[in-house]
Amino acid sequence: MALPSADTPLYNHTLPDIELWLTQQGGQQDSSELNRWEITKVAWRADLLLETDSIIVRYLEAGSAGDNIQRGFKYSLSRQDL
């Protein structure tokens, strides 16, 4: 399945498209909360929630004191923006 272009707003993606993109980024879907994903990279780790109107990203232990940093991103942003 081909994804829409990277500059297409997320609200123009189907849920399977968004899930495929998260999987391609190394995301792991939570089996008990299907709207929750975890992505681990070399330099950071994040917990994502696919909400009705936005994606909530919680960067784990990312603050200067090792605390979590939470941000919300509207579906009007594109994959390229994220």
N, C-alpha and C positions, 0 to 999 in steps of 0.2 A: 504494500500500500504506500503510495507516494503522499507525502505531507504537502499541504499548501506551502507557498513560498514563505521564507522566513520573515518577511515584512508584513504578512497577513495578520490582522488582529486575531487574538486567541478566540474571540467570540465567533469567528468564522470557521473555527476548527470543530470537528465533531469530538465527542468525548473519547472515542477510540483513537483519534489523531493525537489528542493531548496525552493520552496514556502511552501511545507508541513513542512520542517525543520524550516523555519522562524516562521510559525504559531505555531509549537510546542514550540518554544522559547518565545512565547507570543507576536509575531509580529503582527502588524496590517497593512494591505496593504492599500495604499492610493487609493481611488476609482477614482480619476481623473488622477493620474500618477501611472500606474500599476507597474512601476519599482521601486517605492519608498515605503519603509516600515519604521515603527517606532516600536522600542522595548523599553519597560519601565521595569526596574528592581528596586528593593528596593534602591540600591546604585547608579544607573546611568540610563541615558536615551540616546538613540541613534537614529539617522535618517540614514537609509541605502538606497543606490542607487545601483540597479543592472545594471551595465554598460556592454558594450560588452565584455571588457577584464578584468574587475575587479569589486569587490564590494567596493564601497566607503562608509566608516562609519564615520559619524560625531557625536562625543560624545558631547551632548548638555550641556553647562554650566559646563564642566568638568575641565577646567583649574583653576589654582590657583586664577585668577582674575575673575572667572566665565565665561570665554570665551569658545568657542567651540574648540574642537580638532578634526582634520580630518585625517583619515588614509585610505590608499588604500590597498586592499588585492587581489592578483591575484587568479584566479580560479584554479591555480595549487596547492593551499593549500587545506587541507582537513577540514571537519567540526571539527575534533579533534583539528586541529591547531588554528582554530578561537575560 
